[in-house]
């Protein structure tokens, strides 16, 4: 399964901000990456269960609450997740959606 959109984040970086990646099942994750990196920071909505494995151990349970403002945030941030583990997560959800939009 191709992860062209996600791979673009790895190649070009995201300029220090989170960019959305829409999954084939309609879920959206957000990724922050440096150009040419092997690890990324990931925001997962609560609707996506945390995958098993050591890659998802660096969870920041407070970041969403501290930056949400008046809007409740229902998700979690994970840091330094290997790109291969994020790619596997994307594939578990049917790959990337064909329409990433803006």
DSSP file (Angstrom, degrees, kcal/mol; ACC not computed):
  #  RESIDUE AA STRUCTURE BP1 BP2  ACC     N-H-->O    O-->H-N    N-H-->O    O-->H-N    TCO  KAPPA ALPHA  PHI   PSI    X-CA   Y-CA   Z-CA
    1    1 A X              0   0    0      0, 0.0     2,-0.2     0, 0.0    94,-0.1   0.000 360.0 360.0 360.0 134.6    0.0    0.0    0.0
    2    2 A X        -     0   0    0      1,-0.1    94,-0.8    94,-0.1     3,-0.1  -0.545 360.0-173.6 -80.4 141.7    1.3    3.4   -0.9
    3    3 A X     >  +     0   0    0     -2,-0.2     4,-3.1     1,-0.1     5,-0.2  -0.409  28.4 149.3-124.9  53.6    1.8    6.1    1.7
    4    4 A X  H  >  +     0   0    0      1,-0.2     4,-1.8     2,-0.2    -1,-0.1   0.880  69.9  49.0 -58.1 -45.2    2.7    8.8   -0.7
    5    5 A X  H  > S+     0   0    0      2,-0.2     4,-1.2     1,-0.2    -1,-0.2   0.946 115.1  44.0 -62.7 -49.7    1.3   11.7    1.4
    6    6 A X  H  > S+     0   0    0      1,-0.2     4,-1.6     2,-0.2     3,-0.5   0.906 110.3  55.7 -61.3 -43.1    3.0   10.5    4.6
    7    7 A X  H  X S+     0   0    0     -4,-3.1     4,-2.2     1,-0.3    -1,-0.2   0.839 101.7  58.4 -61.0 -32.6    6.3    9.9    2.7
    8    8 A X  H  X S+     0   0    0     -4,-1.8     4,-2.9    -5,-0.2     5,-0.5   0.875 102.1  53.9 -63.1 -37.3    6.1   13.5    1.6
    9    9 A X  H  X S+     0   0    0     -4,-1.2     4,-2.0    -3,-0.5    -2,-0.2   0.908 109.9  48.0 -61.1 -41.0    6.1   14.6    5.2
   10   10 A X  H  < S+     0   0    0     -4,-1.6    26,-2.5     2,-0.2    27,-0.7   0.887 117.3  41.2 -68.0 -39.4    9.3   12.5    5.8
   11   11 A X  H  < S+     0   0    0     -4,-2.2    -2,-0.2    24,-0.2    -3,-0.2   0.942 130.2  23.6 -73.8 -49.3   11.0   13.9    2.7
   12   12 A X  H  < S-     0   0    0     -4,-2.9    23,-0.4    23,-0.2     3,-0.3   0.658  98.1-136.8 -95.3 -18.4   10.0   17.6    3.0
   13   13 A X     <  -     0   0    0     -4,-2.0    21,-0.2    -5,-0.5    -1,-0.2  -0.148  19.8-100.8  78.1 175.5    9.3   18.0    6.7
   14   14 A X    >   -     0   0    0     19,-2.5     3,-1.6    -4,-0.1    -1,-0.2   0.102  47.6-109.5-124.1  20.3    6.3   19.9    8.0
   15   15 A X  T 3  S-     0   0    0     18,-0.3    19,-0.1     1,-0.3     3,-0.1   0.817  74.8 -58.0  56.3  34.9    8.0   23.2    9.0
   16   16 A X  T 3  S+     0   0    0     17,-0.5     2,-0.3     1,-0.3    -1,-0.3   0.589 117.0  98.5  76.9   9.9    7.6   22.5   12.7
   17   17 A X  S <  S-     0   0    0     -3,-1.6     2,-0.4    16,-0.2    16,-0.4  -0.835  79.1 -98.7-124.4 165.0    3.8   22.1   12.6
   18   18 A X        -     0   0    0     -2,-0.3     2,-0.4    14,-0.1    14,-0.2  -0.700  34.0-163.5 -84.6 131.8    1.4   19.2   12.5
   19   19 A X  E     -A   31   0A   0     12,-2.9    12,-3.0    -2,-0.4     2,-0.2  -0.918  20.4-118.1-112.4 142.1    0.0   18.3    9.0
   20   20 A X  E     -A   30   0A   0     -2,-0.4     2,-0.4    10,-0.2    10,-0.2  -0.508  19.9-166.0 -80.9 145.6   -3.1   16.0    8.6
   21   21 A X  E     -A   29   0A   0      8,-2.9     8,-2.3    -2,-0.2     2,-0.4  -0.978  14.8-146.0-128.2 117.6   -3.0   12.7    6.9
   22   22 A X  E     -A   28   0A   0     -2,-0.4    75,-2.7     6,-0.2     6,-0.2  -0.710  14.0-143.5 -87.4 130.1   -6.5   11.3    6.1
   23   23 A X  B >   -E   96   0B   0      4,-3.3     3,-2.3    -2,-0.4    73,-0.3  -0.539  24.2-109.4 -92.3 158.8   -6.8    7.6    6.2
   24   24 A X  T 3  S+     0   0    0     71,-2.8    70,-0.2     1,-0.3    72,-0.1   0.780 117.7  57.7 -58.9 -28.5   -8.9    5.4    3.9
   25   25 A X  T 3  S-     0   0    0     68,-0.9    -1,-0.3    70,-0.3     3,-0.1   0.369 123.3-102.1 -85.9   7.1  -11.4    4.7    6.7
   26   26 A X  S <  S+     0   0    0     -3,-2.3    -2,-0.1     1,-0.3     2,-0.1   0.264  81.2 128.9  94.7 -12.2  -12.0    8.4    7.2
   27   27 A X        -     0   0    0     66,-0.2    -4,-3.3    -5,-0.1     2,-0.4  -0.369  46.6-145.7 -71.3 156.8   -9.9    8.9   10.3
   28   28 A X  E     -A   22   0A   0     -6,-0.2    17,-0.5    -3,-0.1     2,-0.3  -0.994  14.6-175.2-128.0 129.8   -7.4   11.7   10.4
   29   29 A X  E     -A   21   0A   0     -8,-2.3    -8,-2.9    -2,-0.4     2,-0.4  -0.812  17.8-137.0-111.9 161.7   -4.0   11.6   12.1
   30   30 A X  E     -AB  20  43A   0     13,-1.9    13,-2.9    -2,-0.3     2,-0.4  -0.969  17.8-166.0-122.2 139.7   -1.6   14.6   12.3
   31   31 A X  E     -AB  19  42A   0    -12,-3.0   -12,-2.9    -2,-0.4     2,-0.4  -0.968  11.8-166.7-129.6 137.6    2.1   14.3   11.8
   32   32 A X  E     + B   0  41A   0      9,-2.6     9,-2.6    -2,-0.4     2,-0.3  -0.995  24.8 165.5-121.4 126.9    5.1   16.6   12.6
   33   33 A X        -     0   0    0     -2,-0.4   -19,-2.5   -16,-0.4   -17,-0.5  -0.979  34.3-131.8-142.9 151.1    8.4   15.7   10.9
   34   34 A X    >   -     0   0    0      5,-0.5     3,-1.6    -2,-0.3   -21,-0.4  -0.737  52.2 -84.4 -92.3 149.9   11.8   17.1   10.1
   35   35 A X  T 3  S+     0   0    0    -23,-0.4   -24,-0.2    -2,-0.3   -23,-0.2  -0.306 112.9   6.8 -56.4 134.5   13.1   16.7    6.5
   36   36 A X  T 3  S+     0   0    0    -26,-2.5    -1,-0.3     1,-0.2   -25,-0.2   0.678  96.0 154.0  70.3  20.1   14.7   13.3    6.0
   37   37 A X    <   -     0   0    0     -3,-1.6    -1,-0.2   -27,-0.7     3,-0.1  -0.353  44.5-156.3 -83.6 159.4   13.8   12.0    9.5
   38   38 A X  S    S+     0   0    0      1,-0.1    45,-3.1    -2,-0.1    46,-0.3   0.506  82.5  48.2-104.7 -12.1   13.3    8.4   10.6
   39   39 A X  E     - C   0  82A   0     43,-0.3    -5,-0.5    44,-0.1     2,-0.3  -0.939  65.7-173.1-129.6 153.0   11.0    9.4   13.5
   40   40 A X  E     - C   0  81A   0     41,-2.4    41,-3.0    -2,-0.3     2,-0.4  -0.909  27.5-115.5-137.4 163.1    7.9   11.7   13.7
   41   41 A X  E     -B   32   0A   0     -9,-2.6    -9,-2.6    -2,-0.3     2,-0.4  -0.867  38.5-164.1 -97.6 140.0    5.6   13.2   16.3
   42   42 A X  E     -BC  31  78A   0     36,-2.9    36,-2.9    -2,-0.4     2,-0.5  -0.974  19.3-154.7-133.0 137.6    2.0   12.0   15.8
   43   43 A X  E     -BC  30  77A   0    -13,-2.9   -13,-1.9    -2,-0.4     2,-0.5  -0.962  18.0-170.1-106.7 124.5   -1.4   13.1   17.0
   44   44 A X  E     - C   0  76A   0     32,-2.8    32,-2.8    -2,-0.5   -15,-0.1  -0.958  19.1-130.1-113.8 130.2   -4.0   10.2   17.2
   45   45 A X  E >   - C   0  75A   0    -17,-0.5     3,-2.0    -2,-0.5    30,-0.3  -0.386  31.0-108.2 -68.7 158.1   -7.7   10.9   17.8
   46   46 A X  T 3  S+     0   0    0     28,-2.5    29,-0.1     1,-0.3    -1,-0.1   0.754 115.7  71.5 -59.7 -23.5   -9.3    8.8   20.5
   47   47 A X  T 3  S+     0   0    0     27,-0.3     2,-0.7     1,-0.1    -1,-0.3   0.678  89.0  69.3 -68.5 -15.8  -11.1    6.8   17.8
   48   48 A X  S <  S-     0   0    0     -3,-2.0    -1,-0.1     3,-0.0     3,-0.1  -0.909  88.2-133.8-104.0 114.1   -7.8    5.2   16.8
   49   49 A X        -     0   0    0     -2,-0.7     2,-0.3     1,-0.1    -2,-0.1  -0.309  30.5 -97.5 -63.6 148.2   -6.6    2.8   19.5
   50   50 A X        -     0   0    0     -4,-0.1    -1,-0.1     1,-0.1     6,-0.0  -0.516  44.5-120.2 -66.1 124.7   -2.9    3.1   20.4
   51   51 A X        -     0   0    0     -2,-0.3     5,-0.1     1,-0.1     2,-0.1  -0.247  29.1-103.1 -62.6 155.3   -1.0    0.5   18.5
   52   52 A X  S    S+     0   0    0      3,-0.1     3,-0.2     2,-0.0     2,-0.1  -0.445  74.5  68.8 -73.1 152.6    0.9   -2.1   20.5
   53   53 A X  S >  S-     0   0    0      1,-0.1     3,-1.2    -2,-0.1    32,-0.0  -0.296  88.6 -81.5 121.1 159.8    4.6   -1.8   20.7
   54   54 A X  G >  S+     0   0    0      1,-0.2     3,-1.7     2,-0.1     4,-0.3   0.717 110.9  77.7 -65.8 -23.2    7.4    0.3   22.2
   55   55 A X  G 3  S+     0   0    0      1,-0.3     3,-0.3    -3,-0.2    -1,-0.2   0.747  94.2  49.6 -60.7 -24.1    7.1    2.9   19.4
   56   56 A X  G <  S+     0   0    0     -3,-1.2    -1,-0.3     1,-0.2    -2,-0.1   0.088  80.5  99.2-105.8  22.4    4.1    4.4   21.1
   57   57 A X    <   +     0   0    0     -3,-1.7     2,-2.1     1,-0.2    -1,-0.2   0.778  60.9  78.8 -81.6 -27.4    5.4    4.8   24.6
   58   58 A X        +     0   0    0     21,-0.4    21,-2.5    -3,-0.3     2,-0.4  -0.482  65.6 161.0 -84.9  72.6    6.4    8.5   24.5
   59   59 A X  E     -D   78   0A   0     -2,-2.1     2,-0.8    19,-0.2    19,-0.2  -0.781  32.5-154.7 -97.0 135.3    2.8    9.7   25.0
   60   60 A X  E  >  -D   77   0A   0     17,-2.6    17,-0.9    -2,-0.4     4,-0.5  -0.884  12.7-179.7-107.4  99.2    2.2   13.3   26.2
   61   61 A X  T  4 S+     0   0    0     -2,-0.8     4,-0.3     1,-0.2    -1,-0.1   0.607  77.5  50.1 -76.9 -10.5   -1.2   13.1   27.8
   62   62 A X  T  > S+     0   0    0      2,-0.1     4,-2.4     1,-0.1     3,-0.3   0.725  86.7  79.6 -99.4 -24.3   -1.2   16.9   28.7
   63   63 A X  H  > S+     0   0    0     -3,-0.2     4,-1.9     1,-0.2     5,-0.2   0.884  93.5  49.8 -55.5 -44.9   -0.3   18.5   25.4
   64   64 A X  H  X S+     0   0    0     -4,-0.5     4,-0.8     1,-0.2    -1,-0.2   0.892 113.8  46.1 -62.7 -39.5   -3.9   18.2   23.9
   65   65 A X  H  4 S+     0   0    0     -4,-0.3     4,-0.4    -3,-0.3    -1,-0.2   0.862 112.6  49.7 -71.5 -35.4   -5.4   19.7   27.0
   66   66 A X  H  < S+     0   0    0     -4,-2.4    -2,-0.2     1,-0.2    -1,-0.2   0.806 119.1  36.0 -74.9 -29.1   -2.9   22.6   27.3
   67   67 A X  H  < S+     0   0    0     -4,-1.9    -1,-0.2    -5,-0.2    -2,-0.2   0.427  93.7  87.9-104.0   0.2   -3.2   23.7   23.7
   68   68 A X    ><  -     0   0    0     -4,-0.8     3,-1.5     1,-0.2     2,-0.2   0.761  62.9-172.5 -75.2 -24.8   -7.0   23.1   23.1
   69   69 A X  T 3   -     0   0    0     -4,-0.4    -1,-0.2     1,-0.3     4,-0.1  -0.500  69.7 -19.4  66.0-133.2   -8.2   26.4   24.3
   70   70 A X  T 3  S+     0   0    0     -2,-0.2     2,-0.6     2,-0.1    -1,-0.3   0.652 122.7  85.9 -82.3 -15.6  -12.0   26.4   24.4
   71   71 A X  S <  S-     0   0    0     -3,-1.5     2,-0.2     1,-0.0     0, 0.0  -0.755  81.5-127.0 -90.3 123.5  -12.4   23.4   22.1
   72   72 A X        -     0   0    0     -2,-0.6     2,-0.5     1,-0.0    -7,-0.1  -0.465  21.5-147.0 -67.0 138.2  -12.1   20.0   23.8
   73   73 A X        -     0   0    0     -2,-0.2     2,-0.7    -4,-0.1    -5,-0.1  -0.918   9.4-164.3-109.8 130.4   -9.5   17.8   22.1
   74   74 A X        +     0   0    0     -2,-0.5   -28,-2.5     2,-0.0   -27,-0.3  -0.711  56.6  62.3-116.0  79.7  -10.1   14.1   22.0
   75   75 A X  E     -C   45   0A   0     -2,-0.7     2,-0.3   -30,-0.3   -30,-0.3  -0.975  66.8-109.9-176.1-175.7   -6.8   12.6   21.2
   76   76 A X  E     -C   44   0A   0    -32,-2.8   -32,-2.8    -2,-0.3     2,-0.4  -0.962  15.4-133.0-138.7 152.8   -3.2   12.0   22.2
   77   77 A X  E     -CD  43  60A   0    -17,-0.9   -17,-2.6    -2,-0.3     2,-0.4  -0.865  18.4-169.6-105.3 139.7    0.3   13.1   21.1
   78   78 A X  E     -CD  42  59A   0    -36,-2.9   -36,-2.9    -2,-0.4     2,-0.3  -0.987   9.7-148.8-128.7 139.8    3.1   10.7   20.7
   79   79 A X  E     +     0   0A   0    -21,-2.5   -21,-0.4    -2,-0.4   -38,-0.2  -0.821  67.0   6.9-114.5 148.9    6.8   11.7   20.2
   80   80 A X  E    S+     0   0A   0     -2,-0.3     2,-0.5     1,-0.2   -39,-0.2   0.872  74.3 170.8  54.7  45.3    9.7   10.1   18.3
   81   81 A X  E     -C   40   0A   0    -41,-3.0   -41,-2.4    -3,-0.3    -1,-0.2  -0.746  40.5-109.6 -84.8 127.3    7.6    7.4   16.7
   82   82 A X  E >>  -C   39   0A   0     -2,-0.5     4,-1.6   -43,-0.2     3,-1.0  -0.303  21.7-127.1 -56.8 137.3    9.5    5.4   14.0
   83   83 A X  H 3> S+     0   0    0    -45,-3.1     4,-2.6     1,-0.3     5,-0.2   0.842 108.4  59.4 -56.1 -36.4    8.2    6.2   10.6
   84   84 A X  H 3> S+     0   0    0    -46,-0.3     4,-2.0     1,-0.2    -1,-0.3   0.852 103.9  50.9 -63.4 -33.7    7.8    2.5    9.8
   85   85 A X  H <> S+     0   0    0     -3,-1.0     4,-1.8     2,-0.2    -1,-0.2   0.860 110.7  47.8 -72.8 -35.3    5.4    2.2   12.8
   86   86 A X  H  X S+     0   0    0     -4,-1.6     4,-2.5     2,-0.2    -2,-0.2   0.912 110.6  52.4 -68.9 -41.5    3.3    5.1   11.6
   87   87 A X  H  X S+     0   0    0     -4,-2.6     4,-2.3     1,-0.2    -2,-0.2   0.902 108.5  50.8 -58.9 -41.7    3.3    3.6    8.1
   88   88 A X  H  X S+     0   0    0     -4,-2.0     4,-2.1     2,-0.2    -1,-0.2   0.896 109.0  51.5 -63.6 -39.9    2.0    0.3    9.6
   89   89 A X  H  X S+     0   0    0     -4,-1.8     4,-1.0     2,-0.2    -2,-0.2   0.927 109.2  50.1 -61.8 -45.1   -0.8    2.2   11.4
   90   90 A X  H ><>S+     0   0    0     -4,-2.5     5,-2.4     1,-0.2     3,-0.8   0.920 110.8  49.4 -59.0 -44.4   -1.8    3.9    8.1
   91   91 A X  H ><5S+     0   0    0     -4,-2.3     3,-1.7     1,-0.2    -1,-0.2   0.851 103.2  60.4 -65.7 -34.9   -1.9    0.5    6.4
   92   92 A X  H 3<5S+     0   0    0     -4,-2.1    -1,-0.2     1,-0.3    -2,-0.2   0.771 104.5  51.7 -61.6 -24.8   -4.0   -1.0    9.2
   93   93 A X  T <<5S-     0   0    0     -4,-1.0   -68,-0.9    -3,-0.8    -1,-0.3   0.097 133.9 -88.3-100.8  21.3   -6.6    1.6    8.4
   94   94 A X  T < 5S-     0   0    0     -3,-1.7    -3,-0.2   -70,-0.2     2,-0.1   0.553  70.6 -84.5  89.4   8.9   -6.7    0.8    4.7
   95   95 A X  S   <S-     0   0    0     -5,-2.4   -71,-2.8    -6,-0.2   -70,-0.3  -0.473  77.8 -25.7  91.2-165.3   -3.9    3.1    3.6
   96   96 A X  B     -E   23   0B   0    -94,-0.8   -73,-0.3   -73,-0.3     2,-0.1  -0.606  68.3-108.1 -85.0 145.5   -4.2    6.8    2.8
   97   97 A X        -     0   0    0    -75,-2.7   -75,-0.1    -2,-0.3   -73,-0.1  -0.439  23.8-127.6 -66.7 145.1   -7.4    8.3    1.5
   98   98 A X  S    S+     0   0    0      1,-0.2     2,-0.7    -2,-0.1    -1,-0.1   0.757 100.6  55.7 -69.1 -23.4   -7.3    9.2   -2.2
   99   99 A X        +     0   0    0      1,-0.2    -1,-0.2   -77,-0.0    -2,-0.1  -0.872  57.9 167.6-113.2  98.5   -8.5   12.7   -1.4
  100  100 A X        -     0   0    0     -2,-0.7    -1,-0.2     1,-0.1    -2,-0.1   0.771  23.6-176.4 -80.3 -26.4   -6.2   14.3    1.1
  101  101 A X              0   0    0      1,-0.2    -1,-0.1   -79,-0.0   -79,-0.1  -0.182 360.0 360.0  63.3-158.2   -7.7   17.8    0.5
  102  102 A X              0   0    0      0, 0.0    -1,-0.2     0, 0.0   -82,-0.1   0.334 360.0 360.0-122.9 360.0   -6.2   20.8    2.3
